[in-house]
Amino acid sequence: MYKAKERVVTLSDDQIRDLMLRFFYDRNSNATSMRGKHSGAAVTISVIRADLKASHGLTRQQVVRNLTYLLSQGWVEEKAIAKSFATPRGSIVPSVTAYYIITAAGIDRIGGPSEFMRDKFEGIRIHAAGQNIITIGDGNQIEARFKDVGEALVNLADTIKASEDLDDSAKLDLIADINSMQDQLAKKQPNKGVLQSLWTGVETAAKAAGIVEAVTKVTNLLQSVLW
């Protein structure tokens, strides 16, 4: 009997990661229990594979390698549930089942920053230091007077993530440098040397990938910070 070949979806890994994170986001949004095949926020790998194959035609390999990435980046976490059962001979055998669930960072990635995000400056009397710290689009906190350049960096980061001319490794490096720039913008007096050094690398790589408009906007707004 002829057996149909398994349908393989030709999506990039970034597209698959987005599909998978939204799968976990939707599971969490509609969950009526913490764990469970049909109604749980956390599910086993077998349920993930089956559901994503049915809904998007993803293969085991596509699911596993991209779940590994989501776990390593902190968008999803693994929770091991330990149980034990008795054999007919009376022995106790331990059993561990791994469940996977979206993290707060993953929820914010899909749904946007929440007012309940933990403040990285919690415990510091910001206003006593004469600073006005605000939260911008990507959840980073910066000095209010740097809002425009901070938001321009958010836009640049989003453009980099969507680029088809940069591989994942390059994207990770660039986003890390942009986050470091945002950290400098949280200071009353940012270190101009650090900002300049970080921006030079980001600007060069982003322009080489054809990301010009977003880079130019940041460059223009950085002028008031650097000079």
ChimeraX commands (.cxc) that place a marker at each C-alpha (Angstrom):
marker #1 position 0.00,0.00,0.00 radius 0.5
marker #1 position 1.26,3.45,-0.88 radius 0.5
marker #1 position 2.20,5.48,2.18 radius 0.5
marker #1 position 2.01,9.24,1.85 radius 0.5
marker #1 position 5.16,11.09,2.74 radius 0.5
marker #1 position 5.09,13.23,5.87 radius 0.5
marker #1 position 4.43,16.84,4.96 radius 0.5
marker #1 position 7.42,19.01,5.83 radius 0.5
marker #1 position 6.75,22.70,6.39 radius 0.5
marker #1 position 9.38,24.99,4.92 radius 0.5
marker #1 position 9.57,27.66,7.58 radius 0.5
marker #1 position 12.64,29.35,9.01 radius 0.5
marker #1 position 13.61,28.50,12.58 radius 0.5
marker #1 position 12.61,32.02,13.69 radius 0.5
marker #1 position 9.13,31.50,12.21 radius 0.5
marker #1 position 8.85,28.15,13.96 radius 0.5
marker #1 position 9.98,29.67,17.26 radius 0.5
marker #1 position 7.29,32.32,16.94 radius 0.5
marker #1 position 4.65,29.65,16.21 radius 0.5
marker #1 position 5.81,27.58,19.17 radius 0.5
marker #1 position 5.93,30.48,21.62 radius 0.5
marker #1 position 2.42,31.50,20.55 radius 0.5
marker #1 position 1.35,27.87,21.07 radius 0.5
marker #1 position 2.57,28.06,24.69 radius 0.5
marker #1 position 1.06,31.55,25.09 radius 0.5
marker #1 position -2.35,30.34,23.92 radius 0.5
marker #1 position -2.15,27.24,26.14 radius 0.5
marker #1 position -1.47,29.46,29.13 radius 0.5
marker #1 position -4.21,31.95,28.20 radius 0.5
marker #1 position -6.86,29.24,27.87 radius 0.5
marker #1 position -5.67,26.90,30.63 radius 0.5
marker #1 position -8.02,25.69,33.35 radius 0.5
marker #1 position -5.32,23.68,35.10 radius 0.5
marker #1 position -1.56,23.87,35.56 radius 0.5
marker #1 position -0.84,20.61,33.74 radius 0.5
marker #1 position -2.80,18.46,31.35 radius 0.5
marker #1 position -3.11,17.27,27.79 radius 0.5
marker #1 position -6.20,19.26,26.90 radius 0.5
marker #1 position -6.57,22.09,29.43 radius 0.5
marker #1 position -3.17,22.49,31.07 radius 0.5
marker #1 position -0.80,25.45,30.76 radius 0.5
marker #1 position 2.14,23.03,31.03 radius 0.5
marker #1 position 2.33,20.08,28.65 radius 0.5
marker #1 position 4.60,17.16,27.83 radius 0.5
marker #1 position 6.80,16.97,24.75 radius 0.5
marker #1 position 4.51,14.35,23.20 radius 0.5
marker #1 position 1.54,16.74,23.38 radius 0.5
marker #1 position 3.64,19.59,21.96 radius 0.5
marker #1 position 4.79,17.46,19.02 radius 0.5
marker #1 position 1.31,16.12,18.29 radius 0.5
marker #1 position -0.45,19.49,18.51 radius 0.5
marker #1 position 2.11,21.35,16.41 radius 0.5
marker #1 position 2.14,18.60,13.79 radius 0.5
marker #1 position -1.65,18.76,13.58 radius 0.5
marker #1 position -1.89,22.55,13.52 radius 0.5
marker #1 position 1.21,23.53,11.53 radius 0.5
marker #1 position 2.66,20.32,10.09 radius 0.5
marker #1 position 5.89,20.61,12.10 radius 0.5
marker #1 position 8.19,17.59,12.28 radius 0.5
marker #1 position 9.73,16.18,15.46 radius 0.5
marker #1 position 13.11,17.64,14.51 radius 0.5
marker #1 position 11.66,21.11,13.96 radius 0.5
marker #1 position 9.88,21.02,17.32 radius 0.5
marker #1 position 12.78,19.65,19.36 radius 0.5
marker #1 position 15.55,21.91,18.06 radius 0.5
marker #1 position 13.44,25.04,18.42 radius 0.5
marker #1 position 12.14,24.06,21.85 radius 0.5
marker #1 position 15.79,23.73,22.88 radius 0.5
marker #1 position 16.37,27.30,21.69 radius 0.5
marker #1 position 13.30,28.68,23.48 radius 0.5
marker #1 position 14.42,26.97,26.69 radius 0.5
marker #1 position 17.98,28.30,26.46 radius 0.5
marker #1 position 16.69,31.86,25.91 radius 0.5
marker #1 position 14.31,31.70,28.86 radius 0.5
marker #1 position 11.06,32.05,26.86 radius 0.5
marker #1 position 9.94,28.57,27.98 radius 0.5
marker #1 position 10.91,26.52,31.03 radius 0.5
marker #1 position 10.94,22.84,31.86 radius 0.5
marker #1 position 9.28,21.61,35.05 radius 0.5
marker #1 position 10.03,18.05,36.12 radius 0.5
marker #1 position 7.27,16.27,38.04 radius 0.5
marker #1 position 8.49,13.30,40.06 radius 0.5
marker #1 position 6.22,10.40,40.93 radius 0.5
marker #1 position 6.73,6.79,41.92 radius 0.5
marker #1 position 4.80,3.58,41.43 radius 0.5
marker #1 position 4.91,0.11,42.95 radius 0.5
marker #1 position 5.72,-2.95,40.85 radius 0.5
marker #1 position 3.84,-6.24,41.32 radius 0.5
marker #1 position 6.81,-7.42,43.39 radius 0.5
marker #1 position 6.52,-4.48,45.74 radius 0.5
marker #1 position 9.46,-2.43,44.52 radius 0.5
marker #1 position 9.07,1.34,44.32 radius 0.5
marker #1 position 10.11,2.75,40.95 radius 0.5
marker #1 position 10.63,6.51,40.55 radius 0.5
marker #1 position 9.22,8.22,37.48 radius 0.5
marker #1 position 9.90,11.75,36.25 radius 0.5
marker #1 position 7.79,13.51,33.61 radius 0.5
marker #1 position 8.96,16.76,32.03 radius 0.5
marker #1 position 6.37,19.48,31.39 radius 0.5
marker #1 position 6.97,22.65,29.40 radius 0.5
marker #1 position 5.36,26.02,30.07 radius 0.5
marker #1 position 5.80,29.60,28.89 radius 0.5
marker #1 position 7.70,31.95,31.24 radius 0.5
marker #1 position 6.82,35.52,32.23 radius 0.5
marker #1 position 9.42,36.69,29.70 radius 0.5
marker #1 position 7.71,34.61,27.01 radius 0.5
marker #1 position 4.30,36.04,27.90 radius 0.5
marker #1 position 5.67,39.58,27.72 radius 0.5
marker #1 position 7.34,38.77,24.38 radius 0.5
marker #1 position 3.96,37.93,22.84 radius 0.5
marker #1 position 1.56,40.06,24.86 radius 0.5
marker #1 position 3.76,43.08,25.54 radius 0.5
marker #1 position 5.31,44.36,28.79 radius 0.5
marker #1 position 3.14,44.12,31.91 radius 0.5
marker #1 position 2.82,46.63,34.74 radius 0.5
marker #1 position 3.66,43.67,36.98 radius 0.5
marker #1 position 7.13,43.19,35.48 radius 0.5
marker #1 position 9.72,43.17,38.20 radius 0.5
marker #1 position 11.50,46.49,38.43 radius 0.5
marker #1 position 15.24,45.89,38.00 radius 0.5
marker #1 position 15.84,48.98,40.15 radius 0.5
marker #1 position 13.53,47.76,42.91 radius 0.5
marker #1 position 14.81,48.80,46.32 radius 0.5
marker #1 position 16.69,51.83,44.95 radius 0.5
marker #1 position 15.24,55.25,45.69 radius 0.5
marker #1 position 15.40,56.50,42.12 radius 0.5
marker #1 position 13.80,59.87,42.71 radius 0.5
marker #1 position 16.10,60.51,45.64 radius 0.5
marker #1 position 18.95,60.17,43.14 radius 0.5
marker #1 position 17.35,62.86,41.01 radius 0.5
marker #1 position 16.40,60.51,38.18 radius 0.5
marker #1 position 13.20,59.91,36.24 radius 0.5
marker #1 position 13.20,56.30,35.08 radius 0.5
marker #1 position 10.59,55.11,32.57 radius 0.5
marker #1 position 9.84,51.76,30.94 radius 0.5
marker #1 position 9.94,51.66,27.15 radius 0.5
marker #1 position 8.49,49.31,24.54 radius 0.5
marker #1 position 10.77,46.31,25.09 radius 0.5
marker #1 position 10.50,46.45,28.89 radius 0.5
marker #1 position 13.88,48.13,29.39 radius 0.5
marker #1 position 14.06,51.00,31.85 radius 0.5
marker #1 position 15.88,54.19,30.91 radius 0.5
marker #1 position 16.14,57.86,31.87 radius 0.5
marker #1 position 13.05,59.72,30.65 radius 0.5
marker #1 position 15.12,62.26,28.72 radius 0.5
marker #1 position 16.50,59.43,26.55 radius 0.5
marker #1 position 13.03,58.12,25.64 radius 0.5
marker #1 position 13.29,58.92,21.91 radius 0.5
marker #1 position 16.61,57.19,21.38 radius 0.5
marker #1 position 15.50,54.30,23.59 radius 0.5
marker #1 position 12.38,53.71,21.48 radius 0.5
marker #1 position 14.44,54.03,18.29 radius 0.5
marker #1 position 16.68,51.25,19.62 radius 0.5
marker #1 position 13.57,49.13,20.30 radius 0.5
marker #1 position 12.49,49.62,16.68 radius 0.5
marker #1 position 15.98,48.73,15.46 radius 0.5
marker #1 position 15.99,45.55,17.59 radius 0.5
marker #1 position 12.63,44.50,16.12 radius 0.5
marker #1 position 13.93,45.13,12.60 radius 0.5
marker #1 position 17.04,43.06,13.30 radius 0.5
marker #1 position 14.94,40.15,14.61 radius 0.5
marker #1 position 12.85,40.18,11.43 radius 0.5
marker #1 position 15.85,40.41,9.09 radius 0.5
marker #1 position 16.44,37.55,6.67 radius 0.5
marker #1 position 20.00,38.72,6.00 radius 0.5
marker #1 position 21.30,37.98,9.51 radius 0.5
marker #1 position 21.72,34.55,11.05 radius 0.5
marker #1 position 20.52,33.80,14.58 radius 0.5
marker #1 position 23.99,34.13,16.08 radius 0.5
marker #1 position 24.46,37.62,14.64 radius 0.5
marker #1 position 20.98,38.64,15.78 radius 0.5
marker #1 position 21.69,37.51,19.34 radius 0.5
marker #1 position 24.94,39.45,19.44 radius 0.5
marker #1 position 23.31,42.63,18.12 radius 0.5
marker #1 position 20.33,42.44,20.47 radius 0.5
marker #1 position 22.69,41.90,23.42 radius 0.5
marker #1 position 24.64,45.03,22.43 radius 0.5
marker #1 position 21.42,47.05,22.05 radius 0.5
marker #1 position 20.32,45.92,25.52 radius 0.5
marker #1 position 23.70,47.05,26.87 radius 0.5
marker #1 position 23.11,50.45,25.28 radius 0.5
marker #1 position 19.70,50.62,26.99 radius 0.5
marker #1 position 21.44,49.86,30.29 radius 0.5
marker #1 position 23.71,52.86,29.74 radius 0.5
marker #1 position 20.66,55.02,29.02 radius 0.5
marker #1 position 19.33,54.20,32.49 radius 0.5
marker #1 position 22.22,56.22,33.95 radius 0.5
marker #1 position 22.03,59.91,34.76 radius 0.5
marker #1 position 25.32,60.28,32.89 radius 0.5
marker #1 position 25.77,57.43,30.39 radius 0.5
marker #1 position 29.31,56.34,29.61 radius 0.5
marker #1 position 29.78,57.90,26.18 radius 0.5
marker #1 position 32.78,55.74,25.36 radius 0.5
marker #1 position 30.84,52.53,26.03 radius 0.5
marker #1 position 27.84,53.78,24.06 radius 0.5
marker #1 position 30.00,54.81,21.12 radius 0.5
marker #1 position 31.84,51.49,21.08 radius 0.5
marker #1 position 28.63,49.45,21.24 radius 0.5
marker #1 position 26.90,51.57,18.62 radius 0.5
marker #1 position 29.80,51.37,16.16 radius 0.5
marker #1 position 29.52,47.58,16.09 radius 0.5
marker #1 position 25.72,47.54,15.87 radius 0.5
marker #1 position 25.64,50.23,13.17 radius 0.5
marker #1 position 28.22,48.48,10.98 radius 0.5
marker #1 position 26.55,45.05,11.16 radius 0.5
marker #1 position 23.00,46.36,10.73 radius 0.5
marker #1 position 23.90,48.50,7.71 radius 0.5
marker #1 position 25.70,45.56,6.11 radius 0.5
marker #1 position 22.41,43.65,6.43 radius 0.5
marker #1 position 20.56,46.44,4.65 radius 0.5
marker #1 position 18.96,47.90,7.75 radius 0.5
marker #1 position 19.51,51.56,6.98 radius 0.5
marker #1 position 16.43,53.56,7.94 radius 0.5
marker #1 position 16.22,52.28,11.53 radius 0.5
marker #1 position 20.00,52.73,11.96 radius 0.5
marker #1 position 19.93,56.30,10.63 radius 0.5
marker #1 position 17.17,57.24,13.08 radius 0.5
marker #1 position 19.19,55.96,16.05 radius 0.5
marker #1 position 22.35,57.68,14.79 radius 0.5
marker #1 position 20.58,61.03,14.57 radius 0.5
marker #1 position 19.02,60.71,18.03 radius 0.5
marker #1 position 22.28,59.55,19.62 radius 0.5
marker #1 position 23.95,62.81,18.68 radius 0.5
marker #1 position 22.41,64.60,21.67 radius 0.5
marker #1 position 23.65,61.86,24.02 radius 0.5
marker #1 position 27.17,61.46,22.71 radius 0.5
marker #1 position 28.02,65.08,21.96 radius 0.5
marker link #1:1,2 radius 0.2
marker link #1:2,3 radius 0.2
marker link #1:3,4 radius 0.2
marker link #1:4,5 radius 0.2
marker link #1:5,6 radius 0.2
marker link #1:6,7 radius 0.2
marker link #1:7,8 radius 0.2
marker link #1:8,9 radius 0.2
marker link #1:9,10 radius 0.2
marker link #1:10,11 radius 0.2
marker link #1:11,12 radius 0.2
marker link #1:12,13 radius 0.2
marker link #1:13,14 radius 0.2
marker link #1:14,15 radius 0.2
marker link #1:15,16 radius 0.2
marker link #1:16,17 radius 0.2
marker link #1:17,18 radius 0.2
marker link #1:18,19 radius 0.2
marker link #1:19,20 radius 0.2
marker link #1:20,21 radius 0.2
marker link #1:21,22 radius 0.2
marker link #1:22,23 radius 0.2
marker link #1:23,24 radius 0.2
marker link #1:24,25 radius 0.2
marker link #1:25,26 radius 0.2
marker link #1:26,27 radius 0.2
marker link #1:27,28 radius 0.2
marker link #1:28,29 radius 0.2
marker link #1:29,30 radius 0.2
marker link #1:30,31 radius 0.2
marker link #1:31,32 radius 0.2
marker link #1:32,33 radius 0.2
marker link #1:33,34 radius 0.2
marker link #1:34,35 radius 0.2
marker link #1:35,36 radius 0.2
marker link #1:36,37 radius 0.2
marker link #1:37,38 radius 0.2
marker link #1:38,39 radius 0.2
marker link #1:39,40 radius 0.2
marker link #1:40,41 radius 0.2
marker link #1:41,42 radius 0.2
marker link #1:42,43 radius 0.2
marker link #1:43,44 radius 0.2
marker link #1:44,45 radius 0.2
marker link #1:45,46 radius 0.2
marker link #1:46,47 radius 0.2
marker link #1:47,48 radius 0.2
marker link #1:48,49 radius 0.2
marker link #1:49,50 radius 0.2
marker link #1:50,51 radius 0.2
marker link #1:51,52 radius 0.2
marker link #1:52,53 radius 0.2
marker link #1:53,54 radius 0.2
marker link #1:54,55 radius 0.2
marker link #1:55,56 radius 0.2
marker link #1:56,57 radius 0.2
marker link #1:57,58 radius 0.2
marker link #1:58,59 radius 0.2
marker link #1:59,60 radius 0.2
marker link #1:60,61 radius 0.2
marker link #1:61,62 radius 0.2
marker link #1:62,63 radius 0.2
marker link #1:63,64 radius 0.2
marker link #1:64,65 radius 0.2
marker link #1:65,66 radius 0.2
marker link #1:66,67 radius 0.2
marker link #1:67,68 radius 0.2
marker link #1:68,69 radius 0.2
marker link #1:69,70 radius 0.2
marker link #1:70,71 radius 0.2
marker link #1:71,72 radius 0.2
marker link #1:72,73 radius 0.2
marker link #1:73,74 radius 0.2
marker link #1:74,75 radius 0.2
marker link #1:75,76 radius 0.2
marker link #1:76,77 radius 0.2
marker link #1:77,78 radius 0.2
marker link #1:78,79 radius 0.2
marker link #1:79,80 radius 0.2
marker link #1:80,81 radius 0.2
marker link #1:81,82 radius 0.2
marker link #1:82,83 radius 0.2
marker link #1:83,84 radius 0.2
marker link #1:84,85 radius 0.2
marker link #1:85,86 radius 0.2
marker link #1:86,87 radius 0.2
marker link #1:87,88 radius 0.2
marker link #1:88,89 radius 0.2
marker link #1:89,90 radius 0.2
marker link #1:90,91 radius 0.2
marker link #1:91,92 radius 0.2
marker link #1:92,93 radius 0.2
marker link #1:93,94 radius 0.2
marker link #1:94,95 radius 0.2
marker link #1:95,96 radius 0.2
marker link #1:96,97 radius 0.2
marker link #1:97,98 radius 0.2
marker link #1:98,99 radius 0.2
marker link #1:99,100 radius 0.2
marker link #1:100,101 radius 0.2
marker link #1:101,102 radius 0.2
marker link #1:102,103 radius 0.2
marker link #1:103,104 radius 0.2
marker link #1:104,105 radius 0.2
marker link #1:105,106 radius 0.2
marker link #1:106,107 radius 0.2
marker link #1:107,108 radius 0.2
marker link #1:108,109 radius 0.2
marker link #1:109,110 radius 0.2
marker link #1:110,111 radius 0.2
marker link #1:111,112 radius 0.2
marker link #1:112,113 radius 0.2
marker link #1:113,114 radius 0.2
marker link #1:114,115 radius 0.2
marker link #1:115,116 radius 0.2
marker link #1:116,117 radius 0.2
marker link #1:117,118 radius 0.2
marker link #1:118,119 radius 0.2
marker link #1:119,120 radius 0.2
marker link #1:120,121 radius 0.2
marker link #1:121,122 radius 0.2
marker link #1:122,123 radius 0.2
marker link #1:123,124 radius 0.2
marker link #1:124,125 radius 0.2
marker link #1:125,126 radius 0.2
marker link #1:126,127 radius 0.2
marker link #1:127,128 radius 0.2
marker link #1:128,129 radius 0.2
marker link #1:129,130 radius 0.2
marker link #1:130,131 radius 0.2
marker link #1:131,132 radius 0.2
marker link #1:132,133 radius 0.2
marker link #1:133,134 radius 0.2
marker link #1:134,135 radius 0.2
marker link #1:135,136 radius 0.2
marker link #1:136,137 radius 0.2
marker link #1:137,138 radius 0.2
marker link #1:138,139 radius 0.2
marker link #1:139,140 radius 0.2
marker link #1:140,141 radius 0.2
marker link #1:141,142 radius 0.2
marker link #1:142,143 radius 0.2
marker link #1:143,144 radius 0.2
marker link #1:144,145 radius 0.2
marker link #1:145,146 radius 0.2
marker link #1:146,147 radius 0.2
marker link #1:147,148 radius 0.2
marker link #1:148,149 radius 0.2
marker link #1:149,150 radius 0.2
marker link #1:150,151 radius 0.2
marker link #1:151,152 radius 0.2
marker link #1:152,153 radius 0.2
marker link #1:153,154 radius 0.2
marker link #1:154,155 radius 0.2
marker link #1:155,156 radius 0.2
marker link #1:156,157 radius 0.2
marker link #1:157,158 radius 0.2
marker link #1:158,159 radius 0.2
marker link #1:159,160 radius 0.2
marker link #1:160,161 radius 0.2
marker link #1:161,162 radius 0.2
marker link #1:162,163 radius 0.2
marker link #1:163,164 radius 0.2
marker link #1:164,165 radius 0.2
marker link #1:165,166 radius 0.2
marker link #1:166,167 radius 0.2
marker link #1:167,168 radius 0.2
marker link #1:168,169 radius 0.2
marker link #1:169,170 radius 0.2
marker link #1:170,171 radius 0.2
marker link #1:171,172 radius 0.2
marker link #1:172,173 radius 0.2
marker link #1:173,174 radius 0.2
marker link #1:174,175 radius 0.2
marker link #1:175,176 radius 0.2
marker link #1:176,177 radius 0.2
marker link #1:177,178 radius 0.2
marker link #1:178,179 radius 0.2
marker link #1:179,180 radius 0.2
marker link #1:180,181 radius 0.2
marker link #1:181,182 radius 0.2
marker link #1:182,183 radius 0.2
marker link #1:183,184 radius 0.2
marker link #1:184,185 radius 0.2
marker link #1:185,186 radius 0.2
marker link #1:186,187 radius 0.2
marker link #1:187,188 radius 0.2
marker link #1:188,189 radius 0.2
marker link #1:189,190 radius 0.2
marker link #1:190,191 radius 0.2
marker link #1:191,192 radius 0.2
marker link #1:192,193 radius 0.2
marker link #1:193,194 radius 0.2
marker link #1:194,195 radius 0.2
marker link #1:195,196 radius 0.2
marker link #1:196,197 radius 0.2
marker link #1:197,198 radius 0.2
marker link #1:198,199 radius 0.2
marker link #1:199,200 radius 0.2
marker link #1:200,201 radius 0.2
marker link #1:201,202 radius 0.2
marker link #1:202,203 radius 0.2
marker link #1:203,204 radius 0.2
marker link #1:204,205 radius 0.2
marker link #1:205,206 radius 0.2
marker link #1:206,207 radius 0.2
marker link #1:207,208 radius 0.2
marker link #1:208,209 radius 0.2
marker link #1:209,210 radius 0.2
marker link #1:210,211 radius 0.2
marker link #1:211,212 radius 0.2
marker link #1:212,213 radius 0.2
marker link #1:213,214 radius 0.2
marker link #1:214,215 radius 0.2
marker link #1:215,216 radius 0.2
marker link #1:216,217 radius 0.2
marker link #1:217,218 radius 0.2
marker link #1:218,219 radius 0.2
marker link #1:219,220 radius 0.2
marker link #1:220,221 radius 0.2
marker link #1:221,222 radius 0.2
marker link #1:222,223 radius 0.2
marker link #1:223,224 radius 0.2
marker link #1:224,225 radius 0.2
marker link #1:225,226 radius 0.2
marker link #1:226,227 radius 0.2
view
